[in-house]
């Protein structure tokens, strides 16, 4: 099965000039903890911002969420996959990278943002064993520490 068969196709994204408060409101509206950043003109991925980025990199450091842009908090290393990748290899990548979701790009030439794939997407499409293996790899990570 390919990523394009299970991914969430509707992608909401922000401009990197949006404030953290705008990002948080959008995350609340979408019930999401992650937003891709794009120039919005041609859906080319610029970065991502997570709820954790907002809290750890900005709020915890006393920065004003109404004036701090998402560009100041975004995740430096954007992990992604392509729509035609196999779900099993993508799930293994999620496990290896200790992440629950990946941005999906259309192809290796254009690299346009076309969706997001998460462990939840795999579960919703009956890829239960693949999702479970990936989740176990994330949960069993020594990086998470004893409290997780």
CNS distance restraints for C-alpha pairs under 8 A (distance, minus, plus):
assign (resid   1 and name CA) (resid   5 and name CA) 6.77 0.50 0.50
assign (resid   1 and name CA) (resid  86 and name CA) 5.80 0.50 0.50
assign (resid   1 and name CA) (resid  87 and name CA) 5.96 0.50 0.50
assign (resid   1 and name CA) (resid  88 and name CA) 8.00 0.50 0.50
assign (resid   2 and name CA) (resid   6 and name CA) 7.24 0.50 0.50
assign (resid   2 and name CA) (resid  83 and name CA) 6.89 0.50 0.50
assign (resid   2 and name CA) (resid  84 and name CA) 5.50 0.50 0.50
assign (resid   2 and name CA) (resid  85 and name CA) 5.55 0.50 0.50
assign (resid   2 and name CA) (resid  86 and name CA) 4.51 0.50 0.50
assign (resid   2 and name CA) (resid  87 and name CA) 5.42 0.50 0.50
assign (resid   3 and name CA) (resid   7 and name CA) 5.74 0.50 0.50
assign (resid   3 and name CA) (resid  82 and name CA) 7.33 0.50 0.50
assign (resid   3 and name CA) (resid  83 and name CA) 5.11 0.50 0.50
assign (resid   3 and name CA) (resid  84 and name CA) 6.02 0.50 0.50
assign (resid   3 and name CA) (resid  85 and name CA) 5.72 0.50 0.50
assign (resid   3 and name CA) (resid  86 and name CA) 6.01 0.50 0.50
assign (resid   3 and name CA) (resid  87 and name CA) 5.29 0.50 0.50
assign (resid   3 and name CA) (resid  90 and name CA) 7.85 0.50 0.50
assign (resid   3 and name CA) (resid 117 and name CA) 7.10 0.50 0.50
assign (resid   4 and name CA) (resid  83 and name CA) 4.70 0.50 0.50
assign (resid   4 and name CA) (resid  84 and name CA) 6.30 0.50 0.50
assign (resid   6 and name CA) (resid 117 and name CA) 7.11 0.50 0.50
assign (resid   6 and name CA) (resid 121 and name CA) 5.84 0.50 0.50
assign (resid   6 and name CA) (resid 122 and name CA) 6.28 0.50 0.50
assign (resid   6 and name CA) (resid 124 and name CA) 7.95 0.50 0.50
assign (resid   6 and name CA) (resid 125 and name CA) 6.13 0.50 0.50
assign (resid   7 and name CA) (resid 104 and name CA) 7.89 0.50 0.50
assign (resid   7 and name CA) (resid 115 and name CA) 6.25 0.50 0.50
assign (resid   7 and name CA) (resid 116 and name CA) 5.69 0.50 0.50
assign (resid   7 and name CA) (resid 117 and name CA) 4.48 0.50 0.50
assign (resid   7 and name CA) (resid 118 and name CA) 7.31 0.50 0.50
assign (resid   7 and name CA) (resid 121 and name CA) 6.05 0.50 0.50
assign (resid   7 and name CA) (resid 122 and name CA) 7.95 0.50 0.50
assign (resid   8 and name CA) (resid 115 and name CA) 5.47 0.50 0.50
assign (resid   8 and name CA) (resid 116 and name CA) 5.37 0.50 0.50
assign (resid   8 and name CA) (resid 117 and name CA) 6.07 0.50 0.50
assign (resid   8 and name CA) (resid 121 and name CA) 7.07 0.50 0.50
assign (resid   9 and name CA) (resid 114 and name CA) 6.26 0.50 0.50
assign (resid   9 and name CA) (resid 115 and name CA) 4.57 0.50 0.50
assign (resid   9 and name CA) (resid 116 and name CA) 6.90 0.50 0.50
assign (resid  10 and name CA) (resid 114 and name CA) 7.75 0.50 0.50
assign (resid  10 and name CA) (resid 115 and name CA) 6.28 0.50 0.50
assign (resid  11 and name CA) (resid 114 and name CA) 6.98 0.50 0.50
assign (resid  11 and name CA) (resid 115 and name CA) 5.49 0.50 0.50
assign (resid  11 and name CA) (resid 116 and name CA) 7.04 0.50 0.50
assign (resid  12 and name CA) (resid  35 and name CA) 6.89 0.50 0.50
assign (resid  12 and name CA) (resid  36 and name CA) 7.35 0.50 0.50
assign (resid  13 and name CA) (resid  35 and name CA) 5.56 0.50 0.50
assign (resid  13 and name CA) (resid  36 and name CA) 4.98 0.50 0.50
assign (resid  13 and name CA) (resid  37 and name CA) 5.43 0.50 0.50
assign (resid  13 and name CA) (resid  38 and name CA) 6.41 0.50 0.50
assign (resid  13 and name CA) (resid  40 and name CA) 7.78 0.50 0.50
assign (resid  14 and name CA) (resid  18 and name CA) 6.62 0.50 0.50
assign (resid  14 and name CA) (resid  23 and name CA) 7.35 0.50 0.50
assign (resid  14 and name CA) (resid  35 and name CA) 6.97 0.50 0.50
assign (resid  14 and name CA) (resid  36 and name CA) 6.60 0.50 0.50
assign (resid  14 and name CA) (resid  37 and name CA) 4.94 0.50 0.50
assign (resid  14 and name CA) (resid  38 and name CA) 6.18 0.50 0.50
assign (resid  14 and name CA) (resid  40 and name CA) 7.62 0.50 0.50
assign (resid  15 and name CA) (resid  37 and name CA) 5.52 0.50 0.50
assign (resid  15 and name CA) (resid  38 and name CA) 5.55 0.50 0.50
assign (resid  15 and name CA) (resid  39 and name CA) 5.85 0.50 0.50
assign (resid  15 and name CA) (resid  40 and name CA) 6.85 0.50 0.50
assign (resid  16 and name CA) (resid  37 and name CA) 5.77 0.50 0.50
assign (resid  16 and name CA) (resid  38 and name CA) 7.00 0.50 0.50
assign (resid  16 and name CA) (resid  39 and name CA) 7.65 0.50 0.50
assign (resid  16 and name CA) (resid  46 and name CA) 7.78 0.50 0.50
assign (resid  16 and name CA) (resid  47 and name CA) 7.97 0.50 0.50
assign (resid  16 and name CA) (resid  69 and name CA) 6.80 0.50 0.50
assign (resid  16 and name CA) (resid  70 and name CA) 5.47 0.50 0.50
assign (resid  16 and name CA) (resid  71 and name CA) 4.98 0.50 0.50
assign (resid  17 and name CA) (resid  69 and name CA) 5.50 0.50 0.50
assign (resid  17 and name CA) (resid  70 and name CA) 6.46 0.50 0.50
assign (resid  17 and name CA) (resid  71 and name CA) 6.51 0.50 0.50
assign (resid  18 and name CA) (resid  22 and name CA) 6.19 0.50 0.50
assign (resid  18 and name CA) (resid  23 and name CA) 6.83 0.50 0.50
assign (resid  18 and name CA) (resid  69 and name CA) 5.42 0.50 0.50
assign (resid  18 and name CA) (resid  70 and name CA) 5.93 0.50 0.50
assign (resid  19 and name CA) (resid  23 and name CA) 6.33 0.50 0.50
assign (resid  19 and name CA) (resid  65 and name CA) 6.42 0.50 0.50
assign (resid  19 and name CA) (resid  66 and name CA) 5.84 0.50 0.50
assign (resid  19 and name CA) (resid  67 and name CA) 5.98 0.50 0.50
assign (resid  19 and name CA) (resid  68 and name CA) 5.45 0.50 0.50
assign (resid  19 and name CA) (resid  69 and name CA) 4.11 0.50 0.50
assign (resid  19 and name CA) (resid  70 and name CA) 5.65 0.50 0.50
assign (resid  20 and name CA) (resid  24 and name CA) 6.05 0.50 0.50
assign (resid  20 and name CA) (resid  54 and name CA) 6.61 0.50 0.50
assign (resid  20 and name CA) (resid  65 and name CA) 4.80 0.50 0.50
assign (resid  20 and name CA) (resid  66 and name CA) 6.41 0.50 0.50
assign (resid  20 and name CA) (resid  67 and name CA) 7.58 0.50 0.50
assign (resid  20 and name CA) (resid  68 and name CA) 5.99 0.50 0.50
assign (resid  20 and name CA) (resid  69 and name CA) 5.62 0.50 0.50
assign (resid  20 and name CA) (resid  70 and name CA) 5.41 0.50 0.50
assign (resid  21 and name CA) (resid  25 and name CA) 6.18 0.50 0.50
assign (resid  21 and name CA) (resid  65 and name CA) 5.05 0.50 0.50
assign (resid  21 and name CA) (resid  66 and name CA) 5.35 0.50 0.50
assign (resid  22 and name CA) (resid  26 and name CA) 6.18 0.50 0.50
assign (resid  22 and name CA) (resid  66 and name CA) 7.80 0.50 0.50
assign (resid  23 and name CA) (resid  27 and name CA) 6.11 0.50 0.50
assign (resid  23 and name CA) (resid  35 and name CA) 7.77 0.50 0.50
assign (resid  23 and name CA) (resid  70 and name CA) 7.29 0.50 0.50
assign (resid  24 and name CA) (resid  28 and name CA) 6.15 0.50 0.50
assign (resid  24 and name CA) (resid  51 and name CA) 7.25 0.50 0.50
assign (resid  25 and name CA) (resid  29 and name CA) 6.14 0.50 0.50
assign (resid  26 and name CA) (resid  30 and name CA) 6.15 0.50 0.50
assign (resid  27 and name CA) (resid  31 and name CA) 5.60 0.50 0.50
assign (resid  27 and name CA) (resid  32 and name CA) 4.83 0.50 0.50
assign (resid  27 and name CA) (resid  33 and name CA) 5.91 0.50 0.50
assign (resid  27 and name CA) (resid  34 and name CA) 6.96 0.50 0.50
assign (resid  27 and name CA) (resid  35 and name CA) 7.30 0.50 0.50
assign (resid  27 and name CA) (resid  51 and name CA) 7.88 0.50 0.50
assign (resid  28 and name CA) (resid  32 and name CA) 6.55 0.50 0.50
assign (resid  33 and name CA) (resid  50 and name CA) 5.48 0.50 0.50
assign (resid  33 and name CA) (resid  51 and name CA) 5.02 0.50 0.50
assign (resid  33 and name CA) (resid  52 and name CA) 7.84 0.50 0.50
assign (resid  34 and name CA) (resid  48 and name CA) 7.07 0.50 0.50
assign (resid  34 and name CA) (resid  49 and name CA) 5.81 0.50 0.50
assign (resid  34 and name CA) (resid  50 and name CA) 4.25 0.50 0.50
assign (resid  34 and name CA) (resid  51 and name CA) 6.31 0.50 0.50
assign (resid  35 and name CA) (resid  48 and name CA) 5.70 0.50 0.50
assign (resid  35 and name CA) (resid  49 and name CA) 5.47 0.50 0.50
assign (resid  35 and name CA) (resid  50 and name CA) 6.37 0.50 0.50
assign (resid  36 and name CA) (resid  45 and name CA) 6.96 0.50 0.50
assign (resid  36 and name CA) (resid  46 and name CA) 7.64 0.50 0.50
assign (resid  36 and name CA) (resid  47 and name CA) 5.98 0.50 0.50
assign (resid  36 and name CA) (resid  48 and name CA) 4.27 0.50 0.50
assign (resid  36 and name CA) (resid  49 and name CA) 6.43 0.50 0.50
assign (resid  36 and name CA) (resid 103 and name CA) 7.46 0.50 0.50
assign (resid  37 and name CA) (resid  45 and name CA) 6.08 0.50 0.50
assign (resid  37 and name CA) (resid  46 and name CA) 5.34 0.50 0.50
assign (resid  37 and name CA) (resid  47 and name CA) 4.93 0.50 0.50
assign (resid  37 and name CA) (resid  48 and name CA) 5.22 0.50 0.50
assign (resid  37 and name CA) (resid  49 and name CA) 7.20 0.50 0.50
assign (resid  38 and name CA) (resid  43 and name CA) 5.84 0.50 0.50
assign (resid  38 and name CA) (resid  44 and name CA) 5.63 0.50 0.50
assign (resid  38 and name CA) (resid  45 and name CA) 4.80 0.50 0.50
assign (resid  38 and name CA) (resid  46 and name CA) 5.02 0.50 0.50
assign (resid  38 and name CA) (resid  47 and name CA) 7.00 0.50 0.50
assign (resid  39 and name CA) (resid  43 and name CA) 6.44 0.50 0.50
assign (resid  39 and name CA) (resid  44 and name CA) 6.41 0.50 0.50
assign (resid  39 and name CA) (resid  45 and name CA) 7.35 0.50 0.50
assign (resid  39 and name CA) (resid  46 and name CA) 6.99 0.50 0.50
assign (resid  40 and name CA) (resid  44 and name CA) 7.31 0.50 0.50
assign (resid  42 and name CA) (resid 112 and name CA) 7.24 0.50 0.50
assign (resid  43 and name CA) (resid 112 and name CA) 5.41 0.50 0.50
assign (resid  43 and name CA) (resid 113 and name CA) 5.25 0.50 0.50
assign (resid  43 and name CA) (resid 114 and name CA) 7.77 0.50 0.50
assign (resid  44 and name CA) (resid 111 and name CA) 6.55 0.50 0.50
assign (resid  44 and name CA) (resid 112 and name CA) 4.78 0.50 0.50
assign (resid  44 and name CA) (resid 113 and name CA) 5.68 0.50 0.50
assign (resid  45 and name CA) (resid 111 and name CA) 7.65 0.50 0.50
assign (resid  45 and name CA) (resid 112 and name CA) 6.70 0.50 0.50
assign (resid  45 and name CA) (resid 113 and name CA) 5.82 0.50 0.50
assign (resid  47 and name CA) (resid  74 and name CA) 6.58 0.50 0.50
assign (resid  47 and name CA) (resid  75 and name CA) 6.73 0.50 0.50
assign (resid  47 and name CA) (resid  76 and name CA) 7.27 0.50 0.50
assign (resid  47 and name CA) (resid  77 and name CA) 7.86 0.50 0.50
assign (resid  47 and name CA) (resid  78 and name CA) 5.95 0.50 0.50
assign (resid  48 and name CA) (resid  74 and name CA) 5.63 0.50 0.50
assign (resid  48 and name CA) (resid  75 and name CA) 5.74 0.50 0.50
assign (resid  48 and name CA) (resid  78 and name CA) 6.57 0.50 0.50
assign (resid  49 and name CA) (resid  53 and name CA) 6.15 0.50 0.50
assign (resid  49 and name CA) (resid  54 and name CA) 7.46 0.50 0.50
assign (resid  49 and name CA) (resid  70 and name CA) 6.70 0.50 0.50
assign (resid  49 and name CA) (resid  73 and name CA) 6.81 0.50 0.50
assign (resid  49 and name CA) (resid  74 and name CA) 4.52 0.50 0.50
assign (resid  49 and name CA) (resid  75 and name CA) 5.83 0.50 0.50
assign (resid  50 and name CA) (resid  54 and name CA) 6.53 0.50 0.50
assign (resid  50 and name CA) (resid  74 and name CA) 7.36 0.50 0.50
assign (resid  50 and name CA) (resid  75 and name CA) 7.60 0.50 0.50
assign (resid  51 and name CA) (resid  55 and name CA) 6.34 0.50 0.50
assign (resid  52 and name CA) (resid  56 and name CA) 5.80 0.50 0.50
assign (resid  52 and name CA) (resid  57 and name CA) 7.88 0.50 0.50
assign (resid  53 and name CA) (resid  57 and name CA) 5.39 0.50 0.50
assign (resid  53 and name CA) (resid  58 and name CA) 7.31 0.50 0.50
assign (resid  53 and name CA) (resid  73 and name CA) 5.66 0.50 0.50
assign (resid  53 and name CA) (resid  74 and name CA) 6.38 0.50 0.50
assign (resid  53 and name CA) (resid  75 and name CA) 6.88 0.50 0.50
assign (resid  54 and name CA) (resid  58 and name CA) 5.42 0.50 0.50
assign (resid  54 and name CA) (resid  59 and name CA) 6.35 0.50 0.50
assign (resid  54 and name CA) (resid  70 and name CA) 7.91 0.50 0.50
assign (resid  54 and name CA) (resid  73 and name CA) 6.13 0.50 0.50
assign (resid  55 and name CA) (resid  59 and name CA) 4.84 0.50 0.50
assign (resid  55 and name CA) (resid  60 and name CA) 5.84 0.50 0.50
assign (resid  56 and name CA) (resid  60 and name CA) 5.33 0.50 0.50
assign (resid  56 and name CA) (resid  61 and name CA) 7.33 0.50 0.50
assign (resid  57 and name CA) (resid  61 and name CA) 6.45 0.50 0.50
assign (resid  57 and name CA) (resid  73 and name CA) 5.82 0.50 0.50
assign (resid  58 and name CA) (resid  62 and name CA) 6.29 0.50 0.50
assign (resid  58 and name CA) (resid  63 and name CA) 5.07 0.50 0.50
assign (resid  58 and name CA) (resid  64 and name CA) 7.57 0.50 0.50
assign (resid  58 and name CA) (resid  65 and name CA) 7.39 0.50 0.50
assign (resid  58 and name CA) (resid  68 and name CA) 7.93 0.50 0.50
assign (resid  58 and name CA) (resid  73 and name CA) 6.64 0.50 0.50
assign (resid  59 and name CA) (resid  63 and name CA) 5.54 0.50 0.50
assign (resid  59 and name CA) (resid  64 and name CA) 7.15 0.50 0.50
assign (resid  59 and name CA) (resid  65 and name CA) 7.06 0.50 0.50
assign (resid  63 and name CA) (resid  68 and name CA) 6.75 0.50 0.50
assign (resid  64 and name CA) (resid  68 and name CA) 5.85 0.50 0.50
assign (resid  65 and name CA) (resid  69 and name CA) 7.67 0.50 0.50
assign (resid  68 and name CA) (resid  72 and name CA) 6.73 0.50 0.50
assign (resid  69 and name CA) (resid  73 and name CA) 7.20 0.50 0.50
assign (resid  70 and name CA) (resid  74 and name CA) 5.70 0.50 0.50
assign (resid  79 and name CA) (resid 102 and name CA) 6.18 0.50 0.50
assign (resid  79 and name CA) (resid 103 and name CA) 6.83 0.50 0.50
assign (resid  80 and name CA) (resid 102 and name CA) 5.09 0.50 0.50
assign (resid  80 and name CA) (resid 103 and name CA) 4.67 0.50 0.50
assign (resid  80 and name CA) (resid 104 and name CA) 5.73 0.50 0.50
assign (resid  80 and name CA) (resid 105 and name CA) 7.04 0.50 0.50
assign (resid  81 and name CA) (resid  85 and name CA) 6.84 0.50 0.50
assign (resid  81 and name CA) (resid  90 and name CA) 7.00 0.50 0.50
assign (resid  81 and name CA) (resid 102 and name CA) 6.55 0.50 0.50
assign (resid  81 and name CA) (resid 103 and name CA) 6.37 0.50 0.50
assign (resid  81 and name CA) (resid 104 and name CA) 5.08 0.50 0.50
assign (resid  81 and name CA) (resid 105 and name CA) 6.24 0.50 0.50
assign (resid  82 and name CA) (resid 104 and name CA) 5.24 0.50 0.50
assign (resid  82 and name CA) (resid 105 and name CA) 4.83 0.50 0.50
assign (resid  82 and name CA) (resid 106 and name CA) 5.79 0.50 0.50
assign (resid  82 and name CA) (resid 107 and name CA) 5.81 0.50 0.50
assign (resid  82 and name CA) (resid 108 and name CA) 7.36 0.50 0.50
assign (resid  83 and name CA) (resid 104 and name CA) 5.93 0.50 0.50
assign (resid  83 and name CA) (resid 105 and name CA) 6.12 0.50 0.50
assign (resid  83 and name CA) (resid 106 and name CA) 5.44 0.50 0.50
assign (resid  83 and name CA) (resid 107 and name CA) 6.86 0.50 0.50
assign (resid  83 and name CA) (resid 114 and name CA) 7.91 0.50 0.50
assign (resid  84 and name CA) (resid 106 and name CA) 7.90 0.50 0.50
assign (resid  84 and name CA) (resid 107 and name CA) 7.66 0.50 0.50
assign (resid  85 and name CA) (resid  89 and name CA) 7.33 0.50 0.50
assign (resid  85 and name CA) (resid  90 and name CA) 6.95 0.50 0.50
assign (resid  86 and name CA) (resid  90 and name CA) 6.41 0.50 0.50
assign (resid  87 and name CA) (resid  91 and name CA) 5.98 0.50 0.50
assign (resid  87 and name CA) (resid 122 and name CA) 7.93 0.50 0.50
assign (resid  87 and name CA) (resid 130 and name CA) 7.99 0.50 0.50
assign (resid  88 and name CA) (resid  92 and name CA) 6.24 0.50 0.50
assign (resid  88 and name CA) (resid 130 and name CA) 6.19 0.50 0.50
assign (resid  89 and name CA) (resid  93 and name CA) 6.17 0.50 0.50
assign (resid  90 and name CA) (resid  94 and name CA) 6.25 0.50 0.50
assign (resid  91 and name CA) (resid  95 and name CA) 6.30 0.50 0.50
assign (resid  91 and name CA) (resid 119 and name CA) 7.56 0.50 0.50
assign (resid  91 and name CA) (resid 130 and name CA) 6.60 0.50 0.50
assign (resid  91 and name CA) (resid 131 and name CA) 6.57 0.50 0.50
assign (resid  91 and name CA) (resid 133 and name CA) 7.99 0.50 0.50
assign (resid  91 and name CA) (resid 134 and name CA) 5.51 0.50 0.50
assign (resid  92 and name CA) (resid  96 and name CA) 6.14 0.50 0.50
assign (resid  92 and name CA) (resid 133 and name CA) 7.90 0.50 0.50
assign (resid  92 and name CA) (resid 134 and name CA) 5.88 0.50 0.50
assign (resid  93 and name CA) (resid  97 and name CA) 5.96 0.50 0.50
assign (resid  94 and name CA) (resid  98 and name CA) 5.74 0.50 0.50
assign (resid  94 and name CA) (resid  99 and name CA) 5.06 0.50 0.50
assign (resid  94 and name CA) (resid 100 and name CA) 6.23 0.50 0.50
assign (resid  94 and name CA) (resid 101 and name CA) 6.92 0.50 0.50
assign (resid  94 and name CA) (resid 102 and name CA) 7.50 0.50 0.50
assign (resid  94 and name CA) (resid 134 and name CA) 6.48 0.50 0.50
assign (resid  94 and name CA) (resid 138 and name CA) 7.86 0.50 0.50
assign (resid  95 and name CA) (resid  99 and name CA) 6.53 0.50 0.50
assign (resid  95 and name CA) (resid 100 and name CA) 7.98 0.50 0.50
assign (resid  95 and name CA) (resid 133 and name CA) 7.88 0.50 0.50
assign (resid  95 and name CA) (resid 134 and name CA) 4.65 0.50 0.50
assign (resid  95 and name CA) (resid 135 and name CA) 6.66 0.50 0.50
assign (resid  95 and name CA) (resid 136 and name CA) 7.80 0.50 0.50
assign (resid  95 and name CA) (resid 137 and name CA) 5.00 0.50 0.50
assign (resid  95 and name CA) (resid 138 and name CA) 5.21 0.50 0.50
assign (resid  96 and name CA) (resid 137 and name CA) 7.18 0.50 0.50
assign (resid  96 and name CA) (resid 138 and name CA) 7.57 0.50 0.50
assign (resid  98 and name CA) (resid 137 and name CA) 7.52 0.50 0.50
assign (resid  98 and name CA) (resid 138 and name CA) 5.00 0.50 0.50
assign (resid  98 and name CA) (resid 141 and name CA) 7.49 0.50 0.50
assign (resid  99 and name CA) (resid 138 and name CA) 7.07 0.50 0.50
assign (resid 100 and name CA) (resid 118 and name CA) 5.68 0.50 0.50
assign (resid 100 and name CA) (resid 119 and name CA) 5.82 0.50 0.50
assign (resid 100 and name CA) (resid 135 and name CA) 7.86 0.50 0.50
assign (resid 101 and name CA) (resid 116 and name CA) 6.88 0.50 0.50
assign (resid 101 and name CA) (resid 117 and name CA) 5.51 0.50 0.50
assign (resid 101 and name CA) (resid 118 and name CA) 4.01 0.50 0.50
assign (resid 101 and name CA) (resid 119 and name CA) 6.47 0.50 0.50
assign (resid 102 and name CA) (resid 116 and name CA) 5.72 0.50 0.50
assign (resid 102 and name CA) (resid 117 and name CA) 5.39 0.50 0.50
assign (resid 102 and name CA) (resid 118 and name CA) 6.41 0.50 0.50
assign (resid 103 and name CA) (resid 113 and name CA) 7.32 0.50 0.50
assign (resid 103 and name CA) (resid 115 and name CA) 6.22 0.50 0.50
assign (resid 103 and name CA) (resid 116 and name CA) 4.53 0.50 0.50
assign (resid 103 and name CA) (resid 117 and name CA) 6.48 0.50 0.50
assign (resid 104 and name CA) (resid 113 and name CA) 6.12 0.50 0.50
assign (resid 104 and name CA) (resid 114 and name CA) 5.81 0.50 0.50
assign (resid 104 and name CA) (resid 115 and name CA) 4.91 0.50 0.50
assign (resid 104 and name CA) (resid 116 and name CA) 5.15 0.50 0.50
assign (resid 104 and name CA) (resid 117 and name CA) 6.68 0.50 0.50
assign (resid 105 and name CA) (resid 111 and name CA) 5.15 0.50 0.50
assign (resid 105 and name CA) (resid 112 and name CA) 5.15 0.50 0.50
assign (resid 105 and name CA) (resid 113 and name CA) 4.67 0.50 0.50
assign (resid 105 and name CA) (resid 114 and name CA) 5.48 0.50 0.50
assign (resid 105 and name CA) (resid 115 and name CA) 6.98 0.50 0.50
assign (resid 106 and name CA) (resid 110 and name CA) 7.01 0.50 0.50
assign (resid 106 and name CA) (resid 111 and name CA) 5.69 0.50 0.50
assign (resid 106 and name CA) (resid 112 and name CA) 5.40 0.50 0.50
assign (resid 106 and name CA) (resid 113 and name CA) 6.43 0.50 0.50
assign (resid 106 and name CA) (resid 114 and name CA) 5.80 0.50 0.50
assign (resid 107 and name CA) (resid 111 and name CA) 5.37 0.50 0.50
assign (resid 107 and name CA) (resid 112 and name CA) 7.28 0.50 0.50
assign (resid 117 and name CA) (resid 121 and name CA) 6.08 0.50 0.50
assign (resid 117 and name CA) (resid 122 and name CA) 7.76 0.50 0.50
assign (resid 118 and name CA) (resid 122 and name CA) 6.62 0.50 0.50
assign (resid 119 and name CA) (resid 123 and name CA) 6.37 0.50 0.50
assign (resid 119 and name CA) (resid 131 and name CA) 5.55 0.50 0.50
assign (resid 119 and name CA) (resid 134 and name CA) 7.80 0.50 0.50
assign (resid 119 and name CA) (resid 135 and name CA) 7.54 0.50 0.50
assign (resid 120 and name CA) (resid 124 and name CA) 6.14 0.50 0.50
assign (resid 120 and name CA) (resid 131 and name CA) 7.87 0.50 0.50
assign (resid 121 and name CA) (resid 125 and name CA) 6.35 0.50 0.50
assign (resid 122 and name CA) (resid 126 and name CA) 6.48 0.50 0.50
assign (resid 122 and name CA) (resid 127 and name CA) 5.01 0.50 0.50
assign (resid 122 and name CA) (resid 128 and name CA) 6.72 0.50 0.50
assign (resid 122 and name CA) (resid 130 and name CA) 7.57 0.50 0.50
assign (resid 122 and name CA) (resid 131 and name CA) 5.91 0.50 0.50
assign (resid 123 and name CA) (resid 127 and name CA) 5.34 0.50 0.50
assign (resid 123 and name CA) (resid 128 and name CA) 5.10 0.50 0.50
assign (resid 123 and name CA) (resid 131 and name CA) 6.33 0.50 0.50
assign (resid 127 and name CA) (resid 131 and name CA) 6.19 0.50 0.50
assign (resid 128 and name CA) (resid 132 and name CA) 5.93 0.50 0.50
assign (resid 129 and name CA) (resid 133 and name CA) 6.13 0.50 0.50
assign (resid 130 and name CA) (resid 134 and name CA) 6.38 0.50 0.50
assign (resid 131 and name CA) (resid 135 and name CA) 6.05 0.50 0.50
assign (resid 132 and name CA) (resid 136 and name CA) 6.02 0.50 0.50
assign (resid 133 and name CA) (resid 137 and name CA) 6.28 0.50 0.50
assign (resid 134 and name CA) (resid 138 and name CA) 6.38 0.50 0.50
assign (resid 135 and name CA) (resid 139 and name CA) 6.07 0.50 0.50
assign (resid 136 and name CA) (resid 140 and name CA) 5.81 0.50 0.50
assign (resid 137 and name CA) (resid 141 and name CA) 6.23 0.50 0.50
assign (resid 139 and name CA) (resid 144 and name CA) 7.43 0.50 0.50
assign (resid 139 and name CA) (resid 148 and name CA) 7.52 0.50 0.50
assign (resid 140 and name CA) (resid 144 and name CA) 7.88 0.50 0.50
assign (resid 141 and name CA) (resid 145 and name CA) 7.84 0.50 0.50
assign (resid 144 and name CA) (resid 148 and name CA) 6.08 0.50 0.50
